[in-house]
Amino acid sequence: MVVLAALSQTFKVLDVTSPTGTMAQTSLQWLIFLTSLLSSTTNQASLTVSPSSSQMFRGQFVSLSCEDDSSAGWTLRRNTTRDTRTQCGADWGISAGSSCKISYVVPEDSGVYWCESREGATSNSINITVTDGPVILQSPVLPVTEGEDLNLHCKTETSSNLPAGFYKDGSFIRTEPAGHMTIHHVSRSDEGLYKCLISSDGESPSSWVSVTEKPMTTVHFPLVFRLVCHLVVFCPYCISTLIMVSLYRHRTTGKGLPVATVTTSPTQAEEGLDDEYENDITAVTREHHF
């Protein structure tokens, strides 16, 4: 809003009733639109879940939250096998602002969860699987970035350190004696469906693990600084518009200037000719009177 106010103040020097003012007003409207668009792209909620796991046992307590720097008024929604786009607090969960709590999850709570604003903007989505089975695979609910480590944990309701075999897309990877497996420096090829097997208890459901490309930079700029950086891109447009307005005004004011009449003094040669002409006239006159 500070940036928008500054832009408005800058263009107040122009007369909006003139053609130049119309041009400036159009430029201002474009800048306001682009600024609002850039602001809205940075104003996106991020959905988190606690405990941070894509699989859960029946009866667990689950808390979901829409984390955002603004007060956009985000609402939790979900798609399951029995309902679509239902809102937290309607027939599932307890709503608390931009958070939702489920005190006792059941397999029917399995599905896709996301945040949605009043304007229709959406956050990232999270897949949650609730099982009645004896084994779950704790895997990241959010995508893993290339180069990071992927941690998987196979556990039962009573134990979390049993030997377990891990599988990806149905193919066996390896067995870990304590039920923990780490894949170092993941790449896009590590993306897929994972599950685990504890021979004494059973097999877990499968969960999809996503791997995203590594961002170009890891520096996180403040919102205002990022907005200013985006606006710098449009500075040439602003400068060219102001130059055109200035040239247009200079041209229109130049039309009303009076045309100066320049007079020059006679040269010495012209003065000499005038003297001779006057002498001839005098001589003729005198001769006539004689």
N, C-alpha and C positions, 0 to 999 in steps of 0.2 A: 504494500500500500504506500510506503514511503516513496518508492521508485515511481509509482504511478502519479503521485502528487507532484513530484519533481518534474515529470514530463509535462503535466498539465500546466504548471507554472511557466515552463519554458516557452510553450506555444501561446501563452496569453498575450505576448507582445504583438501578435499578429491580429489583423482585423479579420474576423471570421465572416464579415459581410462582403469582402472583396474576393476576387478570384484567387488571390494569393492566400487569403485566409481559408478558403475552401480547400485548397491544396494542403495547407498545413493541418487543417482539421482532419482530413482523410489520413494523413500520415500519423497523426496522433491516435486515431482510432485503430489503425493497424498495429501500432506499437502497444496499445493497451490490450488488444486481442492477443498478440504474441506473448506479452508479459503474463497475462492470465493463463494462457495455455502452458507456458513454462512453469508457472507456479503450481498449476494443477498436476503436472507430471511428477513434481517432487512431493506432492501431498498424497501419498499412497500408504495405506495401512499395511502392516505386516502381521499375519496371523501366527501366533505361537500357541503351543500346547504343553501342558504339564500334567503328568510326566512326559518328557520328550521322547516319545516312542510311537512308531506307526502301528504296533500291535499291543493289545491289552487283554488282560484276563477279565472275565465276567465279574462284576462287583467292584471294580476299581473306581476310585474318584478321579475325575478328569476336569481340568480347568482350561478353557480356551480364552484367548485375549487378543483383541485388535489393538496393536501398538501403533500410535500415531502421534505426531508432534502438534496436531491441531485438534480442534473440537468439531470435527466433521460429523460426528454422530453415527458411528459405524454399528452395524447390526450383524450378529452371527446367523448364518444360514447353512443349510445342508441338503444334500441329496442322498437318499438311501433307497433300498429296494422297495420300501413301502410308501415313501413320500418324496416330494420334490420341492425344493426352494422353501422349505418350512423354516420359520423364524424361531430363534431361541426364546423360550418363555411361552410359546403358543401351546405345544403339546409335548415338548421335551426341554429339559434343562431349566436352570434358573438364571434369568438375565440380571446383570448388575452393571449398568452403563454399557461400556463396550466390551464387557466380558460375559462369559457364560460358564456355568458350573453344572456338571452332571455328577450327581452324588453316587450313582450306581449304574454303570454301563452294562448293557446287554448286547448280544450279537446283533439285534435289530438296530443298534446305534452305529453299526459299521456303515461307512460311506465317505462322501467328500464334504469337507467343511470349508467355508470361506467367509470373509467379511464383506459387507456391502453397505455403501453410504446411501444417504437419502437421494443424492443426485444420480445414483446408479453405478458409481465407480466400484470396482472390486479389488480385493487383495489377492495374494497368492492363495492357493488351495492346498489342503492337507488331507491325505487319505488315512483313515483310521479303521483298523480291523479289530473287532472284539470277538474273542473265541471262547468256546466252552472247553476247548482241548487242554491238555496238560502242559503244553510247551508253547512258548512264544519266542519270536526273534525280535530283539530290540534293535531297530535300525533307524537311521535319521529320518525325521519327518520332513525336513527341508532338503533341497538339492545340495549335493556336495560339490564344491568348486574344484576344478582340475588342479592337481598338485597337492591337495590336502589329503589327509588320512581318513579312510573309511573304517569306522569301528562298528563291529557287529557282536551282539551278545546273545547267546542262546541260554534260556533259563526255564525253570519250572516254577510253580507257585511256592514250592518249599525250598528250592536250592538254586543257586546261581553259579556254581563252580563245577558242574559235572562235565565230563568229556562229551564233545558234540562234533558232529560232522556238518560241514557247510556246503551248500550247493548254490550254483548260479545257473539259471535257465535250465534246470534239470540235470546239470552236469556236476559231478562231485569235484570239490576244490581241495579240501584237506580236512583233517581232524585236529581239533585243538583240545588239549587235556583239561583246560579250565573253562571251556565254553566261550572263550573270547577270541575273536579273529580280527586282525587289523590288516587292511590293504593300504600300503604306503604309496603316496603320490599317485592318486587315482587319475585315470584318463577317461575319455568318453567310452572307451572299450569296456570299462568296468561297470557301465550302466546296465541294469537288467533286473530280473526277478531273483530274489535270494530267499532261501529257507534253511532251516537247520534240523538236525535229527539227533535226539538223545536216545540211544538204543534201549535204555531201561525204562523210558517213559513214553516216547513217541515223537511225532514230527510236528513242526510248527506250520502255520499258514505261510504262504509266499507273500512277499512285499516287494514292491518296485522301488529301486534306488536310482535316483536321477543324478546325473553329473553335468554340471554347467561349465561353460567355457570360462577360463580365467579372465577377469577384467583387465583392461589395458593398464589401469593404475589402481593402486590400493589406497590412494589418498582420498579421504572423505572431507569435502569442502563444506563449510557452513552454507545454509540455504541462501542467505543474502549474497554471499560471494559467488555462488554458482549462478544465481540469477543475474548478477552484474556481468559475469563472464558471458552469459547467453546474450545479454543486451549489447555487448561490445560488437557482436556479429552484425547488428543492425545499425551501428554508428555510421558506416559509409552511406547508408540510405538516408539517415537523418541529415548528414552533412550536405549531401547532394541536393536534398530538398531545400535546405536553408539557402544554399547558393543560388538555386533557381529562383527562389522567392526574392532574394536580394537583387538579382539581375532584372527580374520582372519589374520590381518597384523602381529601380534605377531607370529603366527604359520608359516607364509610364510617366515619371516625373520629368524626364528630359524633354518630352513632347511639348510641355507648356513653357519652356524657356524662350524669351524673345530673341529674335535673330539680330545679332549685333551688326551695325553698319560701320564699316571701317573706311576711314578717309585717310588719304595719304597726302603729304605736302608735296608741292611741285618741285621737280628737280631743278638743278641749276640750268640745264639746257632749256627746259621749258620756260624758266624765267627769262632767259636770254631771248627766246623767240617772242615772248610777249612784249618785251621792251622794244625790239625792232619793229614789231607790228604797230605799236603805239606811235613810234617815231615817224613811220611812213604815213600814218593817218594825219599826223600833225603837219608834215611837209606838204601833203596834198591840199590840206585846208588852207594853209598860208598862201600857196600858189594860186588858188582859186580866188581869194580875196584880192590878190595883187592885180 
